[in-house]
Amino acid sequence: MNWAITPAADDDLIHGREWIEADNPEAAQSMLKTAKECFERLCQFPKSGADARFKGNKLSGLRFIVLSPPFNRWIVFYRVTKQIEIVRVLYGGVNRRQEPRRFF
């Protein structure tokens, strides 16, 4: 199984890298490496993440998994189809439950 990333998730990673890079350029690169390793692990174990349980047809089938430490405040939202579709990569402090349509 392969993985693909949506433009929104790609933007999330770019913004996350830029945010981390302001304090620690090495950590920013490590965050991207950790995310890629997570995506590749999902290809091997696609159901390892939990159901996101958002309401609405557009959000059905969405799953999530947390990145490995020290980036375990970042949450990867994905769908399992013929491939792993990385939908968003959001910082855990974002209130995605309050307004899921704002993020998905």
N, C-alpha and C positions, 0 to 999 in steps of 0.2 A: 504494500500500500504506500502511496505517496502523500505528500501534504502540499497544500496551496494556501496562499495568504491573500486575504482581501485587501483592497487599497486602504480601508480604514484601519485594519490591523497593522499594515505596513507603516502607516502614519503614526500609530500608537508607539511602535518600536522606535521610530525616528525621534519622536518627541521625548520618549522615555530616555533614550540614549543621550540626547542633548541636555536633559534635566540632570541626569547623573553626572555627565561629563563636566558640568560647571564646577563640581566639587572634586571629582576623581575620574580623570580620563581612562585609567586602567579598568576601573569598575564598570564604566560604560561599555567597554568592549566585552567585559566578562558577562554583563547582563545579556548582550546579544547572543553570545555563545551559549549561555544557559537556556535562553529561549529556543534557539535552534535545536539544542539537545532535547528539550522538552517536546518539540514538534516531532522529532525523529522517534522518540520513545512512544509517542501517541500512535505512530504508524505501526508499531509492534503490538501495542496494547490500546486499541482505540476506545475501549469502554472503561479505561482506568479512571477517567474523570467522572464526576457526579452530574446528574441531571440538573440543569439550571433552574427549571420549574418557573419560568416566566409565563404569564398569561398571553395568549394571542397566537394565532396560527403562524405568523411570521417567525416567532421565537420558538416554535415547537422543535424538539430534537436538539436544542442547544445544550451543550455540556460545558463543564468548566474544570480546570485543574490549576493548581497553584504552582508557580515556578519554585525550583529548589532554592534553599538558603544560599546566600544571604539575600536573595531577591524574592523571598516568599511573601512579599506584599503585593506582588504582581499576579494577576489572574488571567489565564488564557481561556477564552471562550471559543468553542469550536463545535463543528458538526461532523458527524460521520456519514459520508455518502460513499461514493466509489473511491473517495480519497478523504483525507482529513482536511477540512476547510477551516483554517484559522480565521475566525470572524473578528475578534477584538483581543487586545492585550491591554488590560486596564489596571491602573494602580488601585490597590485595595481601598484606599481612602475615598474613592469616587462612589457616590451614592447611586449606584446603578439600579437598585431595587425600587427607589422612589419614582424614577422616570426611565424605565427601560427603553422606551421608544426613542429617547434622546441619544442613546448609545448604540442601538441596534437597528 
